[in-house]
Amino acid sequence: MRIYIILALLLTIIGISSSAQTERGAYVAAVVKSGSIIGQNSIIAGGRAGWNFSRSFSFGGAFYSLSNKVLTNETDPLSGQKLLAVFNCGGLEIEYFYPSEGFLHGSFLLFLGGGGLKPKAMDTSVPHTSYYGQSLLIWEPQINLEVSLTRLLHLGLGFSYRYVTGTDGYIGLQNKDLSSLNSLFTLRFGTH
């Protein structure tokens, strides 16, 4: 995780210094998504970092993690308590901005990546079963509306739909249990 933070900071510094002379540059962003997982409200938080190749396109990476407690439908046989869902994903992002300049602009983003789902005991201080996780394939198209607060600070609101495949009945779940329409909030620092 540290390597991603260092890489994001390095890309931002390079991008900010190069953006004064060219149309290219780097950015980092904090993202919070609100949707549902297993029929329950979910908050997924994470970060993005990337490189703008022109005033209209960017390419980068992102990592997201489930931030609130979501119960699965399964019970731990050893402790008898309901199991929590642990969900993480990371991957590549491609984004198109239009119009690329001005106070208000829109963007279309496509996230392509992998993730994991793992059940976890609610109380790990009592004897409980250890579980292996399930690998997932995730893609998530997203539409955003961004406001440029300053030349380097942008605030965005948007919607996305997370498509998940690979659940295969793992802990009684199907792909539709993890797929969801999401509203999202983005705070981006760097060139645009």
Solvent accessible surface area in square Angstrom, and as a share of the most:
residue,aa,sasa,rsa
1,M,140,0.62
2,R,199,0.73
3,I,117,0.60
4,Y,139,0.53
5,I,93,0.47
6,I,103,0.52
7,L,93,0.46
8,A,16,0.12
9,L,99,0.49
10,L,94,0.47
11,L,49,0.24
12,T,8,0.05
13,I,116,0.59
14,I,76,0.39
15,G,0,0.00
16,I,47,0.24
17,S,71,0.46
18,S,29,0.19
19,S,16,0.11
20,A,81,0.63
21,Q,152,0.67
22,T,57,0.33
23,E,90,0.40
24,R,113,0.41
25,G,0,0.00
26,A,0,0.00
27,Y,2,0.01
28,V,34,0.20
29,A,9,0.07
30,A,58,0.45
31,V,2,0.01
32,V,64,0.37
33,K,5,0.02
34,S,51,0.33
35,G,15,0.15
36,S,42,0.27
37,I,0,0.00
38,I,18,0.09
39,G,75,0.72
40,Q,60,0.27
41,N,128,0.66
42,S,1,0.01
43,I,68,0.35
44,I,4,0.02
45,A,36,0.28
46,G,28,0.27
47,G,32,0.30
48,R,8,0.03
49,A,19,0.15
50,G,2,0.02
51,W,55,0.19
52,N,1,0.00
53,F,115,0.48
54,S,38,0.24
55,R,99,0.36
56,S,30,0.19
57,F,105,0.44
58,S,3,0.02
59,F,85,0.36
60,G,11,0.10
61,G,27,0.26
62,A,13,0.10
63,F,81,0.34
64,Y,3,0.01
65,S,36,0.23
66,L,23,0.12
67,S,71,0.46
68,N,54,0.28
69,K,155,0.66
70,V,0,0.00
71,L,65,0.32
72,T,3,0.01
73,N,96,0.49
74,E,65,0.29
75,T,70,0.41
76,D,0,0.00
77,P,113,0.71
78,L,113,0.56
79,S,38,0.25
80,G,54,0.52
81,Q,35,0.16
82,K,85,0.36
83,L,2,0.01
84,L,16,0.08
85,A,6,0.05
86,V,50,0.29
87,F,1,0.00
88,N,50,0.26
89,C,6,0.03
90,G,23,0.22
91,G,23,0.22
92,L,98,0.49
93,E,4,0.02
94,I,84,0.43
95,E,2,0.01
96,Y,87,0.33
97,F,1,0.01
98,Y,149,0.57
99,P,67,0.42
100,S,24,0.16
101,E,100,0.45
102,G,52,0.50
103,F,138,0.58
104,L,89,0.44
105,H,4,0.02
106,G,20,0.19
107,S,9,0.06
108,F,98,0.41
109,L,1,0.00
110,L,47,0.23
111,F,2,0.01
112,L,80,0.40
113,G,12,0.12
114,G,35,0.33
115,G,18,0.17
116,G,27,0.26
117,L,1,0.01
118,K,88,0.37
119,P,2,0.01
120,K,94,0.40
121,A,2,0.01
122,M,96,0.43
123,D,61,0.32
124,T,80,0.47
125,S,101,0.65
126,V,60,0.35
127,P,103,0.65
128,H,60,0.27
129,T,43,0.25
130,S,100,0.65
131,Y,50,0.19
132,Y,200,0.76
133,G,47,0.45
134,Q,46,0.20
135,S,92,0.59
136,L,11,0.05
137,L,114,0.57
138,I,1,0.00
139,W,102,0.36
140,E,4,0.02
141,P,33,0.21
142,Q,5,0.02
143,I,120,0.61
144,N,9,0.04
145,L,99,0.49
146,E,3,0.01
147,V,38,0.22
148,S,24,0.16
149,L,91,0.45
150,T,81,0.47
151,R,155,0.57
152,L,35,0.17
153,L,57,0.28
154,H,5,0.02
155,L,54,0.27
156,G,1,0.01
157,L,111,0.55
158,G,10,0.09
159,F,129,0.54
160,S,4,0.03
161,Y,78,0.30
162,R,3,0.01
163,Y,87,0.33
164,V,3,0.02
165,T,61,0.36
166,G,25,0.24
167,T,0,0.00
168,D,121,0.63
169,G,32,0.31
170,Y,46,0.18
171,I,29,0.15
172,G,51,0.49
173,L,0,0.00
174,Q,91,0.41
175,N,55,0.28
176,K,157,0.66
177,D,40,0.21
178,L,0,0.00
179,S,20,0.13
180,S,7,0.04
181,L,117,0.58
182,N,2,0.01
183,S,51,0.33
184,L,8,0.04
185,F,88,0.37
186,T,4,0.02
187,L,73,0.37
188,R,0,0.00
189,F,89,0.37
190,G,0,0.00
191,T,9,0.05
192,H,31,0.14
